[in-house]
Every structure is written in structure tokens, then in C-alpha cells.
Amino acid sequence: MARKASIIRTTNETSIDVGINVDGAGLFEIETGVGFFDHMLEQLSKHSLIDMVVKAKGDLHIDDHHTVEDCGIALGQALNEALGDRRGIKRYASIDLPMDEAMTFAGIDVSGRPFLVWNVDFPREKVGSFDTELVREFFQAFAQAARITLHVKNLYGANAHHIAETCFKAVARVLREATEMDARAADALPSTKGTLNG
């Protein structure tokens, strides 16, 4: 069964069109109008091996907030839909991911219970014109809509670009592992409750 989903989200602030294939090859078409955010979503796709198409038009004349947050919601909704009842997945994963001087931990439980634990501080408020506080806003929206528990902690780092990129790459890698099918339990739900819907 193909684990794919498409979401169209339209509000007075944004118009978002998202498509994903969980069992992809990390191929991406990203156009949000926010250059640094595009770069981060490309990392998310490439390192998770989840094919992603993200086309977004937002009220960037105000700021990037609504576009970033709504992309998180739409991508999360797409992941939740693509995973279905989550039967056969590995469910859990964690990693310490390095990039030059920065190291970030990410841990995930594809549990059906949305929660974000965020322990990341940036040395600067902006990377170029991008507000670094929006990295958390994206993952908050994504975790809620995807119905996953996500922990992200920057262990150390000096460069704000590197810290942000380790967050996206670390989450990508744990998404890849946790959503992979478990060859030893391909028809089973990895829960004693018998459900991963909360």
C-alpha cells in the first residue's frame, strides 16, 4: 500500500499545496518564497527519504511566520494521513547529529500523541532575513498536525545556520528510521494498546 498523501490548505494568510511519499527517495520540489526555509525543507526531504512537494504562497509582506507555520501544519497533516493506522512501523528513533561545530539531538515517537519538547537556543535572531524563532514554530506545527512526539535539543553550536540545519537534518533522520517498516513486525501495531491514534 502506497504511503502517500496530498494536502491543500487555504486561509486568508496562506495557500499551501503539499504532497509527500513516505517511501520515496528524498526528491523534492520546494517553493515557499522564503529562501532559507526552502533550504531547510530540502534537508528534511533529502535526509528523511520522504519525497516532498511544497508550494506555498503567503503574506510575506507581513513576515514569514504564517507561511512557515502553515507549511508545518500541511506537512504534518500529510504525514499523518500517509501513515494511516501506523501498522508495521518501527515507531521510535533518536540521533545525535553533527554539523561542523554544532550537534543536535532529536528523538521521536510516532505515537498518535502530539507533543514537542524544544531545547534550542540560537546565538542570533536571524539567519539572513529569516527569524530563527520560526524553526520552533515549524516543528511545533508539524508535530501537532502529524500527531507525533518530538524532542529536539541542541547540545552545542556557535553558528545559527548550522544549529538550524542540524535540527532539520536530525528530525529528518529520526523520521526516516521511525516510519520505516519493521521487517520483523510488518503487520503489527507497535503498541500494547493496539492503537497509535492517541
VENGI-V163425 format. One record per residue. N is the residue number from 1. RES is the residue in three letters. PHI is phi in radians with two decimals (NA if undefined). NEAR is the number of other ideal C-beta (glycine too) atoms within 8 Angstrom. Layout:
N;RES;PHI;NEAR / N;RES;PHI;NEAR
//
This chain:
1;MET;NA;3 / 2;ALA;-1.21;5 / 3;ARG;-1.76;11 / 4;LYS;-2.23;9 / 5;ALA;-2.79;11 / 6;SER;-2.25;9 / 7;ILE;-2.33;13 / 8;ILE;-2.03;8 / 9;ARG;-2.15;12 / 10;THR;-2.22;6 / 11;THR;-2.31;8 / 12;ASN;-1.22;2 / 13;GLU;-1.82;7 / 14;THR;-2.57;13 / 15;SER;-2.27;9 / 16;ILE;-2.12;16 / 17;ASP;-2.20;12 / 18;VAL;-2.22;17 / 19;GLY;-2.41;12 / 20;ILE;-2.36;16 / 21;ASN;-2.30;11 / 22;VAL;-1.07;11 / 23;ASP;-1.69;5 / 24;GLY;-1.68;10 / 25;ALA;-2.22;5 / 26;GLY;1.38;11 / 27;LEU;-1.50;8 / 28;PHE;-2.56;12 / 29;GLU;-2.33;8 / 30;ILE;-2.09;11 / 31;GLU;-2.51;8 / 32;THR;-1.96;14 / 33;GLY;1.48;8 / 34;VAL;-2.08;11 / 35;GLY;-0.99;7 / 36;PHE;-1.14;11 / 37;PHE;-1.13;15 / 38;ASP;-0.96;11 / 39;HIS;-1.05;9 / 40;MET;-1.21;13 / 41;LEU;-1.17;15 / 42;GLU;-1.08;10 / 43;GLN;-1.13;12 / 44;LEU;-1.05;15 / 45;SER;-1.22;15 / 46;LYS;-1.01;10 / 47;HIS;-1.59;12 / 48;SER;-1.61;12 / 49;LEU;1.11;8 / 50;ILE;-1.60;16 / 51;ASP;-1.12;12 / 52;MET;-2.38;15 / 53;VAL;-2.04;11 / 54;VAL;-2.31;16 / 55;LYS;-2.05;10 / 56;ALA;-2.32;14 / 57;LYS;-2.24;6 / 58;GLY;-2.36;14 / 59;ASP;-1.43;8 / 60;LEU;-1.21;9 / 61;HIS;-1.19;3 / 62;ILE;-1.51;6 / 63;ASP;-2.99;6 / 64;ASP;-1.54;12 / 65;HIS;-0.99;10 / 66;HIS;-1.10;13 / 67;THR;-1.13;16 / 68;VAL;-1.13;14 / 69;GLU;-1.11;13 / 70;ASP;-1.23;16 / 71;CYS;-1.12;17 / 72;GLY;-1.08;15 / 73;ILE;-1.09;14 / 74;ALA;-1.15;16 / 75;LEU;-1.13;16 / 76;GLY;-1.13;16 / 77;GLN;-1.09;14 / 78;ALA;-1.14;14 / 79;LEU;-1.12;18 / 80;ASN;-1.02;10 / 81;GLU;-1.19;9 / 82;ALA;-1.15;12 / 83;LEU;-1.38;12 / 84;GLY;1.03;8 / 85;ASP;-1.46;8 / 86;ARG;1.22;12 / 87;ARG;-1.11;8 / 88;GLY;1.50;10 / 89;ILE;-1.37;13 / 90;LYS;-1.30;11 / 91;ARG;1.39;11 / 92;TYR;-1.94;10 / 93;ALA;-2.91;12 / 94;SER;-2.67;8 / 95;ILE;-2.76;11 / 96;ASP;-1.85;8 / 97;LEU;-1.97;12 / 98;PRO;-1.66;7 / 99;MET;-2.60;9 / 100;ASP;0.91;6 / 101;GLU;-1.48;7 / 102;ALA;-1.80;15 / 103;MET;-2.46;12 / 104;THR;-2.29;17 / 105;PHE;-1.64;14 / 106;ALA;-2.37;16 / 107;GLY;-2.34;11 / 108;ILE;-2.40;15 / 109;ASP;-2.27;10 / 110;VAL;-1.45;13 / 111;SER;-1.73;9 / 112;GLY;1.49;9 / 113;ARG;-2.03;8 / 114;PRO;-1.30;10 / 115;PHE;-2.83;7 / 116;LEU;-2.18;13 / 117;VAL;-1.90;8 / 118;TRP;-2.18;8 / 119;ASN;-2.33;7 / 120;VAL;-2.35;12 / 121;ASP;-2.04;5 / 122;PHE;-1.85;11 / 123;PRO;-1.29;8 / 124;ARG;-2.35;7 / 125;GLU;-1.39;6 / 126;LYS;-2.41;9 / 127;VAL;-1.97;9 / 128;GLY;1.09;6 / 129;SER;-1.77;4 / 130;PHE;-1.57;12 / 131;ASP;-1.30;9 / 132;THR;-1.14;12 / 133;GLU;-1.12;8 / 134;LEU;-1.29;13 / 135;VAL;-1.09;13 / 136;ARG;-1.11;10 / 137;GLU;-1.04;12 / 138;PHE;-1.09;14 / 139;PHE;-1.22;15 / 140;GLN;-1.08;12 / 141;ALA;-1.12;14 / 142;PHE;-1.12;14 / 143;ALA;-1.10;14 / 144;GLN;-1.10;11 / 145;ALA;-1.27;15 / 146;ALA;-1.40;12 / 147;ARG;1.05;12 / 148;ILE;-2.18;12 / 149;THR;-1.66;11 / 150;LEU;-2.35;14 / 151;HIS;-2.01;10 / 152;VAL;-2.33;16 / 153;LYS;-2.41;10 / 154;ASN;-1.39;15 / 155;LEU;-1.42;8 / 156;TYR;-2.97;6 / 157;GLY;2.79;13 / 158;ALA;-2.10;6 / 159;ASN;-1.81;10 / 160;ALA;-1.09;11 / 161;HIS;-1.07;7 / 162;HIS;-1.12;13 / 163;ILE;-1.09;15 / 164;ALA;-1.06;14 / 165;GLU;-1.18;13 / 166;THR;-1.14;16 / 167;CYS;-1.10;15 / 168;PHE;-1.17;14 / 169;LYS;-1.20;14 / 170;ALA;-1.15;15 / 171;VAL;-1.12;15 / 172;ALA;-1.02;15 / 173;ARG;-1.17;14 / 174;VAL;-1.29;14 / 175;LEU;-1.07;14 / 176;ARG;-1.00;13 / 177;GLU;-1.24;10 / 178;ALA;-1.24;14 / 179;THR;-1.62;13 / 180;GLU;-1.16;8 / 181;MET;-1.30;7 / 182;ASP;-1.57;11 / 183;ALA;-1.06;5 / 184;ARG;-1.49;4 / 185;ALA;-2.56;8 / 186;ALA;-1.13;8 / 187;ASP;-1.86;5 / 188;ALA;-1.87;8 / 189;LEU;-1.50;10 / 190;PRO;-1.37;11 / 191;SER;-2.79;8 / 192;THR;-1.26;3 / 193;LYS;-1.31;4 / 194;GLY;1.47;5 / 195;THR;-2.68;9 / 196;LEU;-2.14;11 / 197;ASN;-1.96;6 / 198;GLY;1.81;5
//
